[in-house]
Amino acid sequence: MKILQLCHKPPMPARDGGCIAMNNITQGLLMGGHKVKVLTIFTAKHDLDLDSLSDDYLNATRIEGVFVDTEVNMVDAFSSYITSDSYNVNRFFSVDFDIRLATVLKREQFDVVHLESLFMTPYVATIKRFTSAPVILRSHNLEFIIWEKIARGTGNPFKRIYLAYLASKLRDYELSAMNHVHGIAAISDEDRKRYLDLGVRKPICTVPFGINPDEYFGTDEDSELALFHLGAMDWSPNVEGIRWFLDAIWPAIHAKFPELKLYLAGRNMPSEFFERHDPNVVVLGDVPDARAFVSSKKMMIVPLLSAGGIRVKIIEGMALGKLVISTSLGADGLNCKDGEHLMLADRQEQWLESLEKLLVNAELRERMAQNAKEHIRSNFTIPSVTAKLISFYKDLKRS
C-alpha cells in the first residue's frame, strides 16, 4: 500500500514520546513493505533538521516539512474566543502547508491518508478535495479531556474560566472532526470506549504504541536503586504530575525512606523545579542520552493526573525491565496487572506501600522486571501493531 502520513511535528529526530510513536508507525509500515510519504509541520519548538537524518530515512520517507508558527498569540486567542473557534487546533492550520499538501495529492495517488493527531484534521477538506483515499485519524489522546482536567486544577479563577472555555470548544471540535474522517485508530481500548461513549460512530480500531523489542536490552544489575522520571517537561500533564508528586507524595516518601533519591529529567524543565531544592531530589533537566539515563536507575515513576492514550515512556521502561510505579491514569491502556507488571498508586499510602515492597524484596523486583519485559514483547511490538493498522486500512478501503 501507499500511505501519506501527515504529522503535526517531525517524527525524526525522535525527541519525545509523540515523535517516537509517529516514527514507529512509519518504520512499521516500511518494514511491512509499504511505501510511505511523510509530510510534516515543523515549528520553533519542533524543528526539522534534514541534515541530521540518515540517507536511508530520507530516501524511504521522502520527508518534506513546512514551517508553521504555533506559538500562542493573545490576539488570535482572543479572536478565537469571540468567534467560538478552537484555538488549540487552529494554531496548526497554515495556508503554506495546505498548498503543499494539495500539490502532493495532485502529483501522487495514495491508498490511505494517515493523520497523526487531532491537530492535522483542519486539512481534511483539502485531502477530500484531491483524493478519494480513506482518511484515518491516529488518535494519540483525547485532547479535550486533558484540558478539562488542567482547567479544574488551575488556581487562578480567571485562567480556570478561560481554560475551561478552551476545553469546551476543543471538545466540540474534536467530536465534530471524528465525523469527517473515515476511521479512527485509537491508541488504547480505553480511548476507543471513550469515543463510543461520546457518540462517535465511525469505524474505530485499537492500534497501540509499538516498539522493536530487539532495541531494548541490557541488564539492571548495576543500576541505582532510585526513583526517576523522564518526560517532556513542556507538556502540561507532566508538569502537573511532577508538581503534585513533589508536593503531596515526596515528603512522606523521604520521611520513610530518607536515603532514597529521585531524579527528574526531561527537556524544557521549568525553572520552578530547579528552584525548589526538595531533599534528595536531583533535577537534571535535559539529558544527552535518554536511554543511558533510564538504564542507570531502577524505578520509574509516572504520576500522571490528566492524560489519555498510552504513555510511551512506560512501554519503553518496561521493555528495559524498569520497575514502574504509576497512577492508574498513567497506566491506562497497558492492560497491566497491579503487582505483577507494575505497581499502581493513586494515594500517598499506596506510593509508600509499593515502594516498601520493592525496596525490601529483591526477588519481587527481579520477577516484576521480567514480567514487564515479557508483557511488552507479547503485546506492543511494531510488527503486531502494524498488522492491525494495515488490516484496518484494508477494511476501510473495501467499505
C-alpha positions as CSV (number, residue, x, y, z in Angstrom):
1,M,0.0,0.0,0.0
2,K,1.0,3.6,-0.5
3,I,0.4,5.8,2.6
4,L,0.6,9.6,3.0
5,Q,1.5,10.3,6.7
6,L,0.7,13.8,7.9
7,C,2.4,14.8,11.1
8,H,2.0,17.8,13.4
9,K,5.7,17.7,14.3
10,P,8.7,15.9,12.8
11,P,8.8,12.2,13.7
12,M,12.6,12.3,13.5
13,P,14.7,13.0,15.4
14,A,12.6,11.2,18.0
15,R,12.8,13.8,20.7
16,D,9.7,12.8,22.7
17,G,7.1,10.1,23.1
18,G,4.9,11.6,20.4
19,C,7.7,11.6,17.9
20,I,8.6,8.1,18.8
21,A,5.0,6.9,18.3
22,M,4.8,8.5,14.9
23,N,8.2,7.3,13.8
24,N,7.3,3.7,14.9
25,I,4.3,3.8,12.7
26,T,6.5,4.9,9.8
27,Q,9.0,2.2,10.5
28,G,6.4,-0.5,10.9
29,L,4.8,0.4,7.5
30,L,8.2,0.4,5.8
31,M,9.2,-2.9,7.4
32,G,6.0,-4.4,6.1
33,G,6.9,-3.5,2.5
34,H,4.6,-0.5,2.2
35,K,5.5,2.9,0.7
36,V,5.3,5.9,3.0
37,K,5.5,9.6,2.2
38,V,5.9,11.9,5.3
39,L,4.6,15.4,5.1
40,T,5.1,17.3,8.4
41,I,4.7,20.6,10.1
42,F,7.7,21.9,11.9
43,T,7.8,24.7,14.4
44,A,10.2,26.8,16.5
45,K,9.7,24.2,19.3
46,H,10.0,21.1,17.0
47,D,12.4,21.9,14.2
48,L,13.1,19.7,11.1
49,D,16.8,19.1,10.7
50,L,17.1,17.2,7.4
51,D,20.9,17.1,7.8
52,S,20.6,15.0,11.0
53,L,18.6,12.3,9.2
54,S,20.1,9.3,7.5
55,D,20.1,9.0,3.8
56,D,18.1,5.7,4.2
57,Y,15.4,7.5,6.1
58,L,15.3,10.4,3.7
59,N,15.0,8.1,0.7
60,A,12.4,5.8,2.3
61,T,10.1,8.6,3.5
62,R,10.8,11.4,1.1
63,I,10.0,13.6,4.1
64,E,9.0,17.2,3.5
65,G,8.3,19.9,6.1
66,V,6.5,23.3,6.2
67,F,7.2,25.7,9.0
68,V,4.1,26.8,10.9
69,D,4.2,29.3,13.7
70,T,2.2,27.6,16.5
71,E,3.2,30.0,19.3
72,V,0.4,31.3,21.4
73,N,-0.7,34.7,20.2
74,M,-3.0,36.6,22.5
75,V,-4.7,38.5,19.7
76,D,-5.5,35.3,17.9
77,A,-6.5,33.6,21.1
78,F,-9.0,36.4,21.9
79,S,-10.3,36.4,18.4
80,S,-11.0,32.7,18.7
81,Y,-12.7,33.3,22.0
82,I,-15.0,35.8,20.3
83,T,-15.7,33.6,17.2
84,S,-16.0,30.4,19.2
85,D,-13.2,28.6,17.3
86,S,-10.9,26.1,18.9
87,Y,-7.6,28.0,19.1
88,N,-5.8,24.8,20.3
89,V,-6.3,23.3,16.8
90,N,-6.4,26.4,14.7
91,R,-2.7,27.2,15.6
92,F,-1.7,24.2,13.4
93,F,-3.5,25.4,10.3
94,S,-1.2,27.0,7.7
95,V,-2.0,28.2,4.2
96,D,1.5,27.2,3.1
97,F,1.1,23.7,4.4
98,D,-2.4,23.4,2.8
99,I,-0.9,24.4,-0.5
100,R,2.0,21.9,-0.2
101,L,-0.5,19.2,0.7
102,A,-2.6,19.9,-2.3
103,T,0.4,19.8,-4.5
104,V,1.5,16.4,-3.2
105,L,-2.0,15.0,-3.6
106,K,-2.3,16.2,-7.2
107,R,1.1,14.7,-8.0
108,E,0.7,11.3,-6.4
109,Q,-2.0,8.8,-5.8
110,F,-2.3,7.3,-2.3
111,D,-4.2,4.3,-0.9
112,V,-4.6,5.9,2.6
113,V,-4.0,9.3,4.1
114,H,-2.9,8.8,7.7
115,L,-3.3,11.8,10.1
116,E,-1.2,11.9,13.2
117,S,-3.2,13.5,15.9
118,L,-6.2,15.8,16.0
119,F,-4.0,18.8,15.0
120,M,-3.9,17.6,11.4
121,T,-7.7,17.4,11.0
122,P,-8.0,21.0,9.7
123,Y,-6.6,19.7,6.4
124,V,-9.3,17.0,5.9
125,A,-11.3,19.2,3.5
126,T,-8.3,19.7,1.3
127,I,-7.5,16.0,1.4
128,K,-11.0,15.1,0.3
129,R,-10.9,17.6,-2.5
130,F,-7.9,15.9,-4.2
131,T,-8.2,12.2,-3.3
132,S,-10.9,9.6,-2.6
133,A,-8.5,7.6,-0.4
134,P,-9.8,6.9,3.1
135,V,-8.6,9.3,5.8
136,I,-7.6,7.7,9.1
137,L,-7.1,9.7,12.3
138,R,-4.4,8.2,14.5
139,S,-5.6,9.4,17.9
140,H,-2.8,9.9,20.5
141,N,-5.0,11.4,23.2
142,L,-8.5,12.8,23.7
143,E,-7.2,16.3,23.8
144,F,-10.2,18.0,25.4
145,I,-10.1,15.7,28.4
146,I,-6.6,16.8,29.2
147,W,-7.6,20.4,29.0
148,E,-10.7,19.9,31.1
149,K,-8.6,18.4,33.9
150,I,-6.0,21.1,33.7
151,A,-8.7,23.7,33.9
152,R,-10.2,22.1,37.0
153,G,-6.7,22.1,38.7
154,T,-5.9,25.7,37.9
155,G,-6.0,28.0,41.0
156,N,-6.3,31.3,39.2
157,P,-10.1,31.7,38.7
158,F,-9.8,33.8,35.5
159,K,-7.4,31.4,34.0
160,R,-9.6,28.5,35.0
161,I,-12.6,30.0,33.3
162,Y,-10.6,30.6,30.1
163,L,-9.1,27.1,30.1
164,A,-12.5,25.6,30.7
165,Y,-13.8,27.5,27.7
166,L,-10.9,26.3,25.5
167,A,-11.6,22.8,26.7
168,S,-15.3,23.1,25.8
169,K,-14.5,24.4,22.3
170,L,-11.9,21.7,21.8
171,R,-14.5,19.1,22.8
172,D,-16.9,20.4,20.2
173,Y,-14.2,20.5,17.6
174,E,-12.8,17.0,18.4
175,L,-16.2,15.3,18.3
176,S,-17.1,17.0,15.1
177,A,-13.7,16.1,13.5
178,M,-14.3,12.4,14.2
179,N,-17.3,12.5,11.8
180,H,-15.2,13.9,8.9
181,V,-12.6,11.1,8.8
182,H,-13.3,7.6,7.5
183,G,-11.9,5.8,10.5
184,I,-10.1,6.3,13.9
185,A,-7.0,4.3,15.0
186,A,-7.3,4.7,18.8
187,I,-4.1,4.1,20.8
188,S,-5.9,2.1,23.6
189,D,-9.1,0.2,24.2
190,E,-9.9,2.7,26.9
191,D,-9.8,5.6,24.4
192,R,-11.9,3.5,22.0
193,K,-14.5,3.0,24.6
194,R,-14.5,6.8,25.4
195,Y,-15.1,7.6,21.8
196,L,-18.0,5.2,21.6
197,D,-19.5,6.6,24.9
198,L,-19.2,10.1,23.4
199,G,-21.3,9.1,20.4
200,V,-18.7,8.6,17.7
201,R,-20.0,6.1,15.2
202,K,-17.1,6.0,12.7
203,P,-15.1,2.7,12.5
204,I,-12.6,2.6,15.4
205,C,-9.8,0.2,15.8
206,T,-7.3,-0.1,18.7
207,V,-3.8,0.2,17.4
208,P,-1.4,0.6,20.5
209,F,2.0,2.0,20.5
210,G,4.6,-0.5,19.3
211,I,8.4,-0.9,19.8
212,N,11.1,-3.0,18.3
213,P,11.9,-5.2,21.3
214,D,15.4,-6.1,19.9
215,E,16.4,-2.4,20.6
216,Y,15.7,-2.8,24.3
217,F,18.2,-5.0,26.0
218,G,20.8,-4.8,28.8
219,T,20.9,-5.7,32.4
220,D,19.6,-3.9,35.5
221,E,22.4,-5.3,37.8
222,D,24.4,-2.1,38.0
223,S,21.6,0.4,38.0
224,E,21.0,2.6,41.1
225,L,18.0,1.7,43.3
226,A,16.5,5.1,42.9
227,L,13.3,6.7,41.5
228,F,13.3,8.6,38.3
229,H,11.0,10.4,36.0
230,L,11.8,11.1,32.3
231,G,9.4,13.1,30.1
232,A,8.9,16.2,28.0
233,M,8.5,19.0,30.6
234,D,6.8,21.3,28.2
235,W,3.8,19.0,28.2
236,S,1.3,20.3,30.8
237,P,0.2,16.9,32.2
238,N,3.9,16.1,33.0
239,V,4.4,19.4,34.8
240,E,1.2,19.0,36.7
241,G,2.0,15.4,37.7
242,I,5.5,16.2,39.0
243,R,4.4,19.2,40.9
244,W,1.7,17.1,42.6
245,F,4.2,14.3,43.3
246,L,6.7,16.7,45.0
247,D,4.0,18.5,47.0
248,A,1.8,15.6,48.0
249,I,3.8,12.4,47.9
250,W,7.5,13.0,48.1
251,P,7.7,14.5,51.7
252,A,6.1,11.2,53.1
253,I,8.4,9.1,50.9
254,H,11.5,11.0,52.1
255,A,10.4,10.7,55.7
256,K,10.0,6.9,55.5
257,F,13.0,6.3,53.1
258,P,15.5,9.1,53.8
259,E,18.2,7.5,51.7
260,L,16.1,7.2,48.6
261,K,16.8,9.6,45.7
262,L,14.5,10.9,43.0
263,Y,16.0,12.0,39.6
264,L,13.9,14.3,37.3
265,A,14.9,14.5,33.7
266,G,13.3,15.9,30.5
267,R,13.7,18.7,28.0
268,N,12.5,22.2,28.8
269,M,12.4,21.6,32.5
270,P,10.6,24.6,34.1
271,S,12.7,26.7,36.3
272,E,10.4,26.1,39.3
273,F,11.7,22.6,39.7
274,F,15.4,23.7,39.8
275,E,14.5,26.3,42.4
276,R,12.6,24.0,44.8
277,H,15.5,22.2,46.4
278,D,13.4,19.3,47.7
279,P,15.5,16.9,49.8
280,N,17.2,14.1,47.8
281,V,15.6,15.3,44.6
282,V,18.1,15.7,41.7
283,V,16.8,17.9,38.9
284,L,18.8,17.2,35.8
285,G,16.7,18.7,33.0
286,D,17.6,17.6,29.5
287,V,19.9,14.6,29.4
288,P,22.2,13.8,26.5
289,D,21.3,10.1,26.3
290,A,17.8,9.3,27.5
291,R,18.3,5.5,27.1
292,A,21.5,5.6,29.2
293,F,19.7,7.7,31.9
294,V,16.8,5.2,32.1
295,S,19.2,2.3,32.2
296,S,21.1,3.8,35.1
297,K,18.1,3.8,37.5
298,K,15.7,1.0,38.6
299,M,12.3,2.6,39.5
300,M,10.3,4.8,37.1
301,I,7.5,7.0,38.4
302,V,4.6,8.1,36.3
303,P,2.5,10.4,38.4
304,L,0.0,11.5,35.7
305,L,-3.3,13.1,36.8
306,S,-4.6,14.2,33.4
307,A,-4.0,12.5,30.1
308,G,-5.4,9.9,27.7
309,G,-3.7,7.4,25.3
310,I,-0.7,5.3,26.2
311,R,2.5,6.5,27.9
312,V,5.3,5.7,25.5
313,K,7.9,6.1,28.3
314,I,6.2,3.3,30.4
315,I,6.3,0.9,27.5
316,E,10.0,1.7,26.8
317,G,10.8,1.5,30.5
318,M,9.0,-1.9,30.9
319,A,10.8,-3.2,27.8
320,L,14.1,-2.3,29.6
321,G,13.0,-4.1,32.8
322,K,12.3,-1.0,34.8
323,L,10.1,-1.2,37.9
324,V,7.2,1.2,37.2
325,I,5.1,2.9,39.8
326,S,2.2,4.8,38.2
327,T,-1.1,6.4,38.9
328,S,-4.0,4.4,37.4
329,L,-4.4,7.0,34.8
330,G,-0.8,6.9,33.8
331,A,-1.0,3.1,33.2
332,D,-4.3,3.4,31.3
333,G,-4.4,1.3,28.1
334,L,-1.5,-1.0,29.0
335,N,-3.6,-3.9,30.3
336,C,-1.1,-4.5,33.1
337,K,-1.8,-6.2,36.4
338,D,-1.0,-4.3,39.6
339,G,1.8,-6.0,41.5
340,E,2.7,-8.3,38.5
341,H,3.8,-6.0,35.7
342,L,3.9,-2.7,37.6
343,M,2.7,-1.0,40.8
344,L,-0.4,1.2,40.8
345,A,-0.5,4.1,43.3
346,D,-3.0,7.0,43.4
347,R,-2.8,7.9,47.1
348,Q,0.1,8.7,49.3
349,E,-0.2,5.4,51.3
350,Q,-0.2,3.4,48.0
351,W,3.0,5.0,46.9
352,L,4.6,4.2,50.3
353,E,3.3,0.6,50.3
354,S,4.5,0.0,46.7
355,L,8.0,1.4,47.4
356,E,8.4,-0.6,50.6
357,K,7.6,-3.8,48.8
358,L,10.1,-3.1,46.0
359,L,12.9,-1.8,48.3
360,V,12.9,-4.8,50.6
361,N,12.2,-7.6,48.2
362,A,14.9,-8.2,45.6
363,E,13.0,-11.3,44.4
364,L,9.9,-9.2,43.7
365,R,12.0,-6.7,41.8
366,E,13.5,-9.3,39.6
367,R,10.2,-11.1,38.9
368,M,8.3,-7.8,38.1
369,A,11.1,-6.6,35.8
370,Q,10.9,-9.9,33.9
371,N,7.1,-9.8,33.8
372,A,7.2,-6.3,32.4
373,K,9.6,-7.2,29.6
374,E,7.5,-10.2,28.6
375,H,4.3,-8.2,28.7
376,I,5.7,-5.7,26.3
377,R,7.1,-8.3,23.9
378,S,3.8,-10.1,23.8
379,N,1.6,-7.0,23.3
380,F,3.4,-4.0,22.0
381,T,5.8,-4.9,19.1
382,I,5.9,-2.9,15.9
383,P,5.1,-5.9,13.6
384,S,1.9,-6.9,15.6
385,V,0.8,-3.2,15.8
386,T,1.4,-2.6,12.1
387,A,-0.5,-5.7,11.1
388,K,-3.6,-4.3,13.0
389,L,-3.2,-0.9,11.3
390,I,-2.9,-2.4,7.8
391,S,-5.9,-4.7,8.3
392,F,-7.9,-1.6,9.4
393,Y,-6.7,0.3,6.3
394,K,-7.9,-2.5,4.0
395,D,-11.3,-2.8,5.7
396,L,-11.9,0.9,5.2
397,K,-10.8,0.7,1.5
398,R,-13.3,-2.1,1.0
399,S,-16.2,-0.3,2.7
